[in-house]
């Protein structure tokens, strides 16, 4: 396989080993963990799981770009630390990028909560309609395509959404039938409805030109 998986992290010791292991099990030739200054054992656990660990400034967009620049393979998958790639993901991405410019996976939440089942259905429906998979859906792209288009925009929030929209304007998008598993911890902590409202308000304000730094402060409050 010729796929590198890039995982940005910040204090993810409870999740990172599983993410790395899932990437290798999915067929990745290389896993790069780009750590933004964790104070826990994230880097140690990532190394023990077989990942190459790089250090970067604590901004996810910069971490993603650092990983892309360092990757040894032509095809890239960007994975959140609390997500798990499905079996066969690397081969499916290689195949999709023969004819598509960018893509992502369907999503399901790891936790067995009925409210999350409804949320994942809405997310998958939104993705099928808009063709703009977000960061927790395992975005993938060819390395040369990403770098030629300027990489991720280095902003405090919305870098995944911005890239998906930019790639959609540039070419055809693949939404793979394979399903990535990710944690619904944010939905469960904040509440399903409140989280959905915050997400869409953040998008609306982004389109209205609100400074991403202000968006990030409001989102994380």
N, C-alpha and C positions, 0 to 999 in steps of 0.2 A: 504494500500500500504506500501511497505517497501523500499521506494526510498528516498534518500537524494539528494537535488540539491545544488551544491556548486558554488558560484559566486565570483570570484576575482574582486576587484574594486580598482580604484584610480581616485578620482574626477569624479564620474559618477552620480551626483545628478539628472541630467535630464532624466536618463534612468533606474536607479536601481529599483524604485518602480514598474515599469511595468514588469521588469524581475522577480521580486519576486512574483508578483501577477500571472503572467503566469505560474510559477512553481507550485504554489498551485492549480491553476485552472486545470493544467495538471495531478493532482493527487499526487503530492509530499507530503510525510509525514513530511518532514523537509526541510527548506531552510537555508543554512548557507552562509552568506556573509562574506568573508575574506578581510578586508580592508587593503591596503598597505600604509596608512598614508594620507588619503584624507584631503584636506584643505577646502572642501566645506561641504555640508549637506548630503553627501552620507550615512554615518552611521545612521544619524537621520531618513532619509527617509526609509532606509532598515528596521530599527526597527519598524517604524510605519506600514510598510506593512506586518509585522509578521515574519521577518527573525531573526535568531540568528546571532549576529554580533561578529566576532572575529578580533583581530588585528594581523598583521604580518609584516615582513619586506617587503619593496616594490619591490619584485620580483615575477612575476606571478607564476612561478613554485613552489616557497616556499609557496605562498598563497594557491595554489591548494593542496599541500601536507598537509598543516595545516588543511584545511577543511576536507580532507579525513580522517586524523587521528582522528578528532573530531566527525565525522559523527556517528549517532546512528543507521543507517540502513545498510543492507548488499549490496544494489545496489546504485550506485552513477551516477549522471549526472553532468557534468561540463558545466556550462552555462556562456556565456559572458554577461556583464551587458547590452549591447545594443541588446540582442537577446531575442526572445520570444518562449517559448515551445508551441507546438501544443496540442490541447485537446487529452487526452488519452495517452500522452507520457509516463507517469510512468508505466501504465499497459503494454504498448508495450515493454518497456525496461525490465521489469521483465520477460516477456515471452521470449524475445530474449536471455537473459542471462541464460536461462535454457539450451541452446545448443551452445551458442556462447561465446567467451571470452571477446569481446570488440565490440564497434560499434559507429555509429553516425547516424544522420538524413540527409535527403535531405535538400537543402537550397534554400531559396528565399530571395531577398532583400526587405526591407520595402518600400523604396522610389520608387515612380512611375516614373522611368526613363528608357527609352527604351534601353540605353546602359547597364544598370544593368541586363536587361533580358538576354542579350547575355552573360554577365559575369556569371550569375548563371547557365545557361545551360552548359557552359564550366566546371564550378566547379562540377556540378552533373555528367557530363560525366567522368571527371577525377576520381571522387570518385568511380563510378561504375567500372571503369577499374582497378584502383590501389588498391581498398579496404583499403584505408588509409584516413579516415575522419579526417579533421583538427579541431582545437579548436572551430572555429565558427560554427561547425556543431553539437555541443552538444555531445561531446564524452561521452560514458558511459562504465562502467566496474564494476565488483563486487569489493567491498572494499577489501576483503581478497586477491583477485587476484592482485590488484594494489599494495598493501603493500608487498605481498610476492615477487613481481617483482621489488621492490625498489622504487615504486612511480614514480612521474615525476622526470626526471633528472633536477637538479637545475642549469640551465644555463640561460643566459640572454635573449635568444630567441630560437625558434624552439623546445621548450619542448613538444608541442602538436604533432608536426611532428615526433619527436624522439619516443614518446610513441606509436603512431599509428604504426610505423614500427616495433617496438619491440613486440607489441601485435600481429601483423600480423604473425611474425615468431613463436609466441607461440601457436596460435590456430586460430579457425574460426572467421571471422569478420561479423557482421551484419550491413547492411545499410538499415535502416528502410524506408518504403515508406512514412511515415509521414514527413512533411516539417517544419523545424524550420525557423522562420523569423528573420532576422538580419539586422542591419543597413549597408548600403553601403557607409557610410559617408567617409571612407578612400578612396574608389574608386573615389567618386565624388570630393573630395578635391584634390587628386593627379592626377586624370585622369585614365580612365580604362586601357588603354594600358600601361602607365607608371607603374601603380600599379602591373599589371600582370608581366611585365618585372622585376621589383624589386623583386617580390615574387620568381620567378624562378631563378634569379641570386643568391638570398640568399640561396636557396636550393642547387644550384650547388656549391657555395662556401662552404657551410656546408659539403657537401660530399667530398670536397677537403681538409677538415681539418682546415679551417679557424677558428680562435678563436671566439666562440659565442659572446664575448664582442665586438669584432671588427664588427661582423655581425650586432649586435644590434645598434651600433653607426651609421653604414652606412644605415641601414633600417629606422631609426628614424630621420635621417638628413633631 
